[in-house]
Structure formats: structure tokens, C-alpha cells
Amino acid sequence: MNNFIHENYTLLCDFYELTMANGYFKTGMAEQISYFDMYYRENPDKGGFAIMCGLEQVIDYIENLHFSDDDISFLRSKGVFDEDFLEYLKSFRFTGDIWAIPEGVPIFPGEPMLTVRAKATEAQFIETFILLTINHQSLIATKANRIVRAAEGRPVSEFGSRRAQGTHAAILGARASYIGGCTGTACTIAEKRYGVPAVGTMAHSWVQMFDDEYTSFKTYCDIYPENTVLLVDTYNVLKSGVPNAIKAFKESGITHGGIRIDSGDITYLSRRARQMLDEAGLENIKISASNSLDEYIIRDILQQGAKIDFFGVGERLVTSKSDPVFGGVYKLVAIEDSNGTVIPKIKVSENTTKITNPGFKKLLRIYEKENGKAIADLICLHDEVIDETKPLTIFDPEHTWKTKTLTNFRTEELQKPIFIGGKCVYDRPSTNQIRDFCQEQIELQWDEVKRFEYPHNYYVDLSQKLWDLKHELLREASSRAASSHH
């Protein structure tokens, strides 16, 4: 499980996290208990939801967080840090609390995916790693799930390592794709580290190495009779590739295997190839397709009648090419005074989507009891209790006249405790368990939320108490700005 951290990533932080920590230290604010939320503002690809992913690597990072002597020497060489602060960093560890939505859960804009309660220096310091890790894997898991849903039950493998943005993007991209619903990856190390099944057969170079295409196929059939997938588009799919594959399968006595088409008009070629295979009595030979596929191309070729049994998807999955930035942010929402009272904080902006939801909060998902489907999510203050025996009226936080009264519902708190007092208290599931859990969780969403275009807008509402608090703080901020202006 912990094999991601081969290197000390403590200095994988924004430099301002260190300058602020030094400042907090010098002004006596280092011990100030602070609350930060990570959330994101809009779904990738204008979809209906995203998928939480990357928590395991955050846990690894926090458990390994420490400044080496080498790190401290480097920071000293910058000439901007107080010597007492550098001394303090020698024993620096994360001692706070973290709550997070488990990996595999569908998530929506504005929701606290992860909440940190810790000393100011610690809470601020872990910002960059949390964001880069959860942003990347949530993006890829979300894209993978869209592609898998487009394939309508046909297996999809992730084939993108060579186009990924670097080594970790390839490995963790494979992990995230698997959690999102892919059945395997071409990235071998991803199986060794995370149990993601590694799959693959041949490249065009194998075919070209031989004097002729038939010999390359027959040789491959002889070496791998149990797992033969022949790449049929090196020369000409229908004139040589498929006829030579049929001949090699027949002569080797292989009735269960596959062919792969990696170029050309996949709908036309797959339909003709299927016809040729069936006429040769090879009904159980499957056809796979690869080559710059994404959810829209897969959906379209299947609607056009393509005869594809499984897909290999590369660069457009592992880079989420159509929408490559998951805009997760990490914002201060509260501090604690010396008596332990939580004092909410708000960030105000001309852009209303950038105004934060203040306070220490919890996130509830509300399900209909009859069909088990998710109706809406409710962000509440952490000490609020929802009585499930009484009707609950929820309202649109922007257009407050839009209300809905719910009866016969159940609620579930989405964030789970991950670290308490610096100690990991979370029972970490395996990658396979996360993948199965993700599938179960997506089943609880309505089909309308899963549409690729113009999905149903799933409501994330604020409780009345949180809405009141937010607007009270906005009024205070507005009057402060007005008085300072005069």
C-alpha cells in the first residue's frame, strides 16, 4: 500500500506555504487551530458529477511528512527563514485531524471533499500535495467513468502511459482509471503497486519484424495460445489482416481469442471483420478497438452498429484531454479561539462562485427510502442534527424561493474521519474494493445525472443555519468595506 512514497515529498509544496509558516511562527500564530476545506467549482466535461479519488496517496504523504537535514540545509540556504523556525521544522509532523469523502464516491461542486483541522503551520503546509493528488486522480477517475459508461458494459482498458504527463501521472492515472471502472491497464507497474490488471499483446513492430503478416500471427498464436489478440491493421485490415488472422487461428486450433483494430473507420471495419470471422466459424473471436477514442466516439460508433467487444483508450483518458484541469481549491473556513470556540471565516469575491461557505461543516447525502436513489446533498454546520422522522425542507442556495420538502428519506454523512490527532484512523480499502464501491455508489445516482450533455443539475444545498451564517458574514464584510471606504 505505502509503496507510492519512495521519495521525501515534504518540499513538494508552494514556497508561500513556508514563508507563511515562518511568519506564523514569528508572530506566535503557529499553534492557531485552523479549518480548511478542499472543494471544486465545476464538473469536468460539463458532466453531472465527478468521482473522489487520490485519498490513499494523501494518507501516505501525511504519514511520511518530515523535514530531512538536507531539506533544512536547503531552506537555510534561501536566506529568508528564521533559525528558530528551521529548528522547529526538525521535529515537524502532522498532528491534526482530517475528514474526507472516501474514494469512489460521486461528488458535486461546492462540497467539502476533504476538511483539515490542524495548527495553522500544518494545515497550510499540506495544501499543495492534497490539491495536486486529489485534483489529478479525481479528474482521471471521472473521465474513465464517462468512457466506461459510453462502452455500455463492454470492457475498457487504459492504454495511455506513453502520453501521460510524467511517471506518476501514468501510474496513478492507471489506478484512477481502474477505480473509475476500467478493467485493466497497459501500465505494468500499476498492477505490481495497486493490483490494476496489466494487459496487452503486440504492437505493429511485432508484425513488421517478420517476413510476412501471416507468419507473425501464427508465431504469436503458437507462443500465446491462451491469450491471442492479433493486431490486424499493419497493412490492410480487410484484405490481409483479418484473412491472415483467420488462417492463423484455424491452423492453431484457436477458437477463443481476439483481433485488434487500431486505425481507420472502426465502425465499418469492425462490422466487416465480424462478418468474415463468423463466416469462418470463429464466432467466439472478439474484436477490440483502440486509437484516439473517447466517450463521444465510443458512443457514436456503437450507435452506428460497430461490432466491438472491448476498447483500449489512451491519451484522451489518461490526460483527460478534453478538460485537463480539475479545479479543486483549498480555503480557510474557520479558526478556533483559546476556549475551543469555532470562529467562522469567509472569503468574499465579486465572482459569486468564489465566495466560500464558512465554518466547520459536515456533508450529508439524502436518499429516497423507497428506491434508494440520491436526491440532494446538504452542507450543514458540524453540530447540526437532522431528524429523519420529520419532513425536511431544502432550498436552492442561489434562488431561495425554490424549495422541496422531503419525507421518507435517509441521510448519510459523506466525510469519514481519516486522521485524528495526527494518527490515521481510517481502514484503507484495496484498489479493487474502491472500484466495486465506486460502481455501487454510481448506481445510487439517477440516470439523468449521468447524461453526457446537459445532465440534470444535482442539488447541493446549504442548511438554513449555514445559509444564515454565510449571509450574516457577507453583510458584516460589506458594512466593513463601506465604513473603511468612507
Buried (B, 14 or more C-beta within 10 A) or exposed (E): EEEBEEEBBBBEBEEEBBEBBBBBBEEEBBEBBBBBBBBBEBBBBEBBBBBBBBBBBBBBBBBBBBBEEEBBEEBEEEEEBEEEBBEBBEEBEBEBBBBBBBBBBBBBBBBBBBBBBBBBBBBBBBBBBBBBBBBBBBBBBBBBBBBBBBBEEBBBBBBBBEBBEEEBBBBBBBBBBBBBBBBBBBBBBBBEBBBBEBBBBBEBEBBEEBEEBBBBBBBBBEEBEEEBBBBBBBBEBBEBBBBBBBBBBBEBEBEEBBBBBBBBBBBBBBBBBBEBBEEBEBEEBBBBBBBEBBBBBBBEBBEEEBBBBBBBBBBBBBBBBBBEEBBBBBBBBBBBEEEEEBEBBBBBEEEEEEBBBBBBBBBBBBBBEEEEEBBBBBBBBBEBEBEBEEEBEBBBBEEEEEEEEBEEBEBEEBBBEBBBEBEBEBEBBEBBEBBBBBBEBBEBBBEEBBEBEEBEEBBBBBBBEBBEBBBEBBEEBEEEEEEEEE
